[in-house]
Amino acid sequence: VLTWVAYALALAAVAAAARWYVRRVDELGRRRPFPAVSVALLALLTVAAAAPGVLRAREEHRLARAASDLAGRRVRVHCQTFGEEFVDAGAEIGYVRWRADGRPESRTVLKYEPCRDLARYLRSGKRAPTFEQVVAVHLLTHESMHLAGEHNEAVAECRAVQRDTRTTQLLGATFGQARALAARYWREVYPRMPEDYRSRDCAAGGALDEGLGDPPWA
Ligand SMILES: [Zn+2]
């Protein structure tokens, strides 16, 4: 909605300037002053209204680059706006829709809150992520596993915990910061996940251990 407001404001600014231009000389031949204050004010409001949309688009682009790397194909990330989240009754904080042929769509939808946490994480120094930021970074990995074609929640979750270090690095963290974030998810969040998201095989040497370089249990 704000983006439409921005368009309307930009149009109003142009209209004010155009209105001045066609009537810049009055009936007595005197020059009318340019409506600098109203045009500047409209321009300022335009920028203010457009900023959230522009920032969200930039964030989505950055997240999509990481998700594409993780999923092994080109995918998109959509961050819900506050309004979209308000009308979305779903309980999950992110999802991938599945097509009739059983394959995933090529985009994931992340709710407003985790997207805000991811934006804050991207802007941060990445030294001391909040608990919510840890969960949000992992969410991106988890949904990327669905985008890669994994339907089963426990398998997607286990594949994700083994790639959280990579995701975190893709978002700009150092290797040390990334390992710490992945380990924290594994210790603090994974054990508390609902049963269908966990598996006894998700452990060092377990059936779901892919033998990747940086498992969280190392
Ligand atoms: Zn899932």
Residues whose N, C-alpha, C, O or C-beta is under 5 A from the ligand:
A	BS01	ZN	E153
